[in-house]
Amino acid sequence: MKTGGALMLAIATLGFVASQARAADALLSESQLVEIAIEANPQVKTASYNWDAALHSIKQTVAPNDPILGYANTDSVSNPFGRPDLRTFSLTESFQFPGKALYQRDQAVRSAEIAHLILVATVRDVRAATETGYFQLVLDQALTDVNAENVRNLDQVVRVTETAYSGSAAQQTDVISAEFNLAAARQLQRQYLTAVQNDETALNLQLYRPVGEPLSVDRTLNLEALTVPLDSLTDRAYALRQEILEAALAERNANTALYLAKMEYLPDFTAGIGNDQYTLSSAGPQPNKFNYWVSSIGFNVPIFFWLHQNEDVARAKASLAAARSSQDLIRIQTAAAVATLYRSAQYAYETAILYRDSLIPLARQNFRVALTAYQSGKIDFVTLSTVLQSEYAARVNYLQAANQFLAGEVSLEQAIGAPLHQ
């Protein structure tokens, strides 16, 4: 029993270690990288704090002013704090004209919504930057793999030319040219490997991780077609893009500011209540009576409205016109950007698919046929080298088209204000 228990414990321990190893070896996906970047980015944190500060500014707009409690020591013959003939206690409070605070609260609420939209836009931009860094790493890794295969093909060409030269079926220049191409491709491979390392460093920086920390990410290149119609994407951009929503809220705030400017013609109020205490009844209005209650009310008179209020109203009208113009401009720019990016991304996707599914297989088949033909002496070395270069160029062109598609897709998400695939 003891031996069996020890065996079960060992099996469980090995299972736990294996599961931990699998977890450590798990590759981070694009979405996981985005989540890490958003959580660590200080700009996102700053925007979140600004939003929180804006939320705490709403209640202040409807909070009344603090009342003023007053005391007066009147007609003291000894000193300012001696026995007075009259003591006055007062309580005053100032009020805005009814309705002003509600408009001010509406402005504060919209300002908080704008702060939230800024947060969402910051998250959107961090997402785009992270996706761009991730796609650059994936594409450079794919380009490295393509060049590595080209190196293998060139090495095969070198062996074939050496065999042909040893049998006097080829010239020495064929061997030299093949070795030259192989050396150049190997040197280019070092450049591509350096680019991959730099991409890893840039992505770690985007994730706010140490520069040299290992980065285990899924480096599979996946292309997903854009199936949403252009009109639907434009409508989504109108409804979701943060800059458009911010412009709409700014326009509404400018309209509310115009109402508030016009309400400056209406008076604000001050109300008060007090109590007068006479030490001598003969000093008061009535004999044998020492306490009297006092009430007061006042309001401002807009005598200089032509200089103050009129200018406020004119300024508010100009701000409202500017806000409406900005909103119209952003909508037009958004529609144009979405249309342009959509068409470019669609073309890049179609080009990439053409190379992946048709041209690259044909180029590979052509290289195999040309290699066999060269060995049998049916074609010369220049033709073989041209065919190999065409095969390599086809694979590189595929990656370039994929890069253009992925970059356009990221830019399209920024223009719309939300991910395309949800």
Solvent accessible surface area in square Angstrom, and as a share of the most:
residue,aa,sasa,rsa
1,M,211,0.94
2,K,187,0.79
3,T,114,0.66
4,G,37,0.35
5,G,43,0.41
6,A,61,0.47
7,L,108,0.54
8,M,129,0.58
9,L,124,0.62
10,A,48,0.37
11,I,95,0.48
12,A,63,0.48
13,T,69,0.40
14,L,125,0.62
15,G,39,0.38
16,F,127,0.53
17,V,85,0.49
18,A,42,0.33
19,S,42,0.27
20,Q,99,0.44
21,A,50,0.39
22,R,160,0.58
23,A,70,0.54
24,A,80,0.62
25,D,103,0.54
26,A,59,0.46
27,L,106,0.53
28,L,42,0.21
29,S,42,0.27
30,E,54,0.24
31,S,68,0.44
32,Q,80,0.35
33,L,0,0.00
34,V,3,0.02
35,E,114,0.51
36,I,56,0.29
37,A,0,0.00
38,I,36,0.18
39,E,136,0.61
40,A,35,0.27
41,N,6,0.03
42,P,62,0.39
43,Q,118,0.52
44,V,15,0.09
45,K,97,0.41
46,T,75,0.44
47,A,7,0.05
48,S,42,0.27
49,Y,154,0.59
50,N,86,0.44
51,W,77,0.27
52,D,69,0.36
53,A,61,0.47
54,A,21,0.16
55,L,76,0.38
56,H,127,0.57
57,S,48,0.31
58,I,23,0.12
59,K,166,0.70
60,Q,130,0.58
61,T,34,0.20
62,V,66,0.38
63,A,61,0.47
64,P,108,0.68
65,N,82,0.42
66,D,124,0.64
67,P,81,0.51
68,I,120,0.61
69,L,142,0.71
70,G,23,0.22
71,Y,119,0.45
72,A,44,0.34
73,N,47,0.24
74,T,47,0.27
75,D,94,0.49
76,S,27,0.18
77,V,146,0.84
78,S,83,0.53
79,N,74,0.38
80,P,100,0.63
81,F,185,0.77
82,G,17,0.16
83,R,171,0.62
84,P,10,0.07
85,D,47,0.24
86,L,31,0.15
87,R,90,0.33
88,T,33,0.19
89,F,78,0.33
90,S,36,0.23
91,L,79,0.39
92,T,43,0.25
93,E,30,0.13
94,S,47,0.30
95,F,99,0.41
96,Q,72,0.32
97,F,57,0.24
98,P,99,0.63
99,G,27,0.26
100,K,16,0.07
101,A,28,0.22
102,L,117,0.58
103,Y,72,0.27
104,Q,54,0.24
105,R,100,0.37
106,D,54,0.28
107,Q,43,0.19
108,A,15,0.11
109,V,40,0.23
110,R,29,0.11
111,S,52,0.33
112,A,3,0.03
113,E,75,0.34
114,I,36,0.18
115,A,13,0.10
116,H,67,0.30
117,L,21,0.11
118,I,83,0.42
119,L,23,0.11
120,V,49,0.28
121,A,12,0.09
122,T,24,0.14
123,V,35,0.20
124,R,28,0.10
125,D,58,0.30
126,V,6,0.04
127,R,65,0.24
128,A,7,0.05
129,A,47,0.36
130,T,0,0.00
131,E,10,0.05
132,T,74,0.43
133,G,19,0.19
134,Y,14,0.05
135,F,28,0.12
136,Q,71,0.32
137,L,0,0.00
138,V,1,0.01
139,L,10,0.05
140,D,20,0.10
141,Q,40,0.18
142,A,20,0.15
143,L,34,0.17
144,T,4,0.02
145,D,73,0.38
146,V,9,0.05
147,N,0,0.00
148,A,27,0.21
149,E,40,0.18
150,N,16,0.08
151,V,24,0.14
152,R,147,0.54
153,N,21,0.11
154,L,13,0.07
155,D,40,0.21
156,Q,68,0.30
157,V,4,0.02
158,V,12,0.07
159,R,129,0.47
160,V,13,0.08
161,T,0,0.00
162,E,77,0.34
163,T,96,0.56
164,A,16,0.12
165,Y,99,0.37
166,S,91,0.59
167,G,56,0.54
168,S,104,0.67
169,A,83,0.64
170,A,18,0.14
171,Q,128,0.57
172,Q,102,0.45
173,T,82,0.47
174,D,22,0.11
175,V,16,0.09
176,I,96,0.49
177,S,43,0.28
178,A,1,0.00
179,E,79,0.35
180,F,145,0.60
181,N,38,0.19
182,L,12,0.06
183,A,61,0.47
184,A,54,0.41
185,A,6,0.05
186,R,117,0.43
187,Q,108,0.48
188,L,55,0.27
189,Q,29,0.13
190,R,141,0.52
191,Q,112,0.50
192,Y,30,0.12
193,L,84,0.42
194,T,69,0.40
195,A,32,0.24
196,V,11,0.06
197,Q,115,0.51
198,N,91,0.46
199,D,19,0.10
200,E,44,0.20
201,T,51,0.29
202,A,56,0.44
203,L,0,0.00
204,N,1,0.01
205,L,117,0.58
206,Q,42,0.19
207,L,2,0.01
208,Y,112,0.43
209,R,54,0.20
210,P,93,0.58
211,V,92,0.53
212,G,76,0.73
213,E,67,0.30
214,P,112,0.70
215,L,14,0.07
216,S,49,0.32
217,V,4,0.02
218,D,46,0.24
219,R,69,0.25
220,T,79,0.46
221,L,38,0.19
222,N,106,0.54
223,L,25,0.12
224,E,103,0.46
225,A,32,0.25
226,L,14,0.07
227,T,116,0.67
228,V,48,0.28
229,P,83,0.52
230,L,42,0.21
231,D,110,0.57
232,S,46,0.29
233,L,1,0.01
234,T,24,0.14
235,D,90,0.46
236,R,60,0.22
237,A,0,0.00
238,Y,62,0.23
239,A,63,0.49
240,L,70,0.35
241,R,49,0.18
242,Q,6,0.03
243,E,49,0.22
244,I,4,0.02
245,L,57,0.28
246,E,38,0.17
247,A,10,0.08
248,A,27,0.21
249,L,18,0.09
250,A,43,0.33
251,E,30,0.13
252,R,125,0.45
253,N,23,0.12
254,A,12,0.10
255,N,49,0.25
256,T,7,0.04
257,A,35,0.27
258,L,21,0.11
259,Y,105,0.40
260,L,27,0.13
261,A,7,0.05
262,K,92,0.39
263,M,25,0.11
264,E,50,0.22
265,Y,78,0.30
266,L,66,0.33
267,P,32,0.20
268,D,52,0.27
269,F,58,0.24
270,T,65,0.38
271,A,36,0.28
272,G,13,0.12
273,I,92,0.47
274,G,7,0.06
275,N,17,0.09
276,D,21,0.11
277,Q,51,0.23
278,Y,40,0.15
279,T,33,0.19
280,L,94,0.47
281,S,24,0.15
282,S,101,0.65
283,A,55,0.43
284,G,14,0.14
285,P,100,0.63
286,Q,97,0.43
287,P,108,0.68
288,N,133,0.68
289,K,91,0.39
290,F,99,0.41
291,N,80,0.41
292,Y,30,0.12
293,W,190,0.67
294,V,68,0.39
295,S,92,0.60
296,S,67,0.44
297,I,134,0.68
298,G,29,0.28
299,F,125,0.52
300,N,68,0.35
301,V,95,0.54
302,P,40,0.25
303,I,111,0.56
304,F,129,0.54
305,F,89,0.37
306,W,145,0.51
307,L,106,0.53
308,H,104,0.47
309,Q,17,0.08
310,N,57,0.29
311,E,98,0.44
312,D,16,0.08
313,V,15,0.09
314,A,55,0.43
315,R,148,0.54
316,A,9,0.07
317,K,107,0.45
318,A,64,0.50
319,S,56,0.36
320,L,11,0.06
321,A,61,0.47
322,A,60,0.46
323,A,15,0.12
324,R,118,0.43
325,S,69,0.45
326,S,54,0.35
327,Q,38,0.17
328,D,81,0.42
329,L,96,0.48
330,I,40,0.20
331,R,85,0.31
332,I,120,0.61
333,Q,99,0.44
334,T,0,0.00
335,A,27,0.21
336,A,57,0.44
337,A,37,0.28
338,V,0,0.00
339,A,17,0.13
340,T,80,0.46
341,L,45,0.22
342,Y,26,0.10
343,R,148,0.54
344,S,63,0.41
345,A,0,0.00
346,Q,46,0.20
347,Y,150,0.57
348,A,2,0.02
349,Y,40,0.15
350,E,107,0.48
351,T,31,0.18
352,A,0,0.00
353,I,37,0.19
354,L,94,0.47
355,Y,41,0.16
356,R,103,0.38
357,D,83,0.43
358,S,41,0.26
359,L,61,0.30
360,I,13,0.06
361,P,61,0.38
362,L,106,0.53
363,A,14,0.11
364,R,86,0.31
365,Q,97,0.43
366,N,73,0.38
367,F,13,0.05
368,R,145,0.53
369,V,91,0.52
370,A,6,0.05
371,L,14,0.07
372,T,87,0.51
373,A,16,0.13
374,Y,15,0.06
375,Q,111,0.49
376,S,71,0.46
377,G,62,0.59
378,K,164,0.69
379,I,49,0.25
380,D,82,0.43
381,F,17,0.07
382,V,105,0.60
383,T,57,0.33
384,L,0,0.00
385,S,17,0.11
386,T,74,0.43
387,V,18,0.10
388,L,5,0.02
389,Q,109,0.48
390,S,58,0.37
391,E,4,0.02
392,Y,40,0.15
393,A,43,0.34
394,A,10,0.08
395,R,35,0.13
396,V,27,0.15
397,N,53,0.27
398,Y,27,0.10
399,L,11,0.06
400,Q,99,0.44
401,A,6,0.05
402,A,0,0.00
403,N,59,0.30
404,Q,113,0.50
405,F,1,0.00
406,L,4,0.02
407,A,55,0.43
408,G,11,0.11
409,E,17,0.08
410,V,8,0.05
411,S,40,0.26
412,L,0,0.00
413,E,19,0.09
414,Q,60,0.27
415,A,7,0.06
416,I,0,0.00
417,G,7,0.07
418,A,15,0.12
419,P,30,0.19
420,L,11,0.06
421,H,84,0.37
422,Q,171,0.76
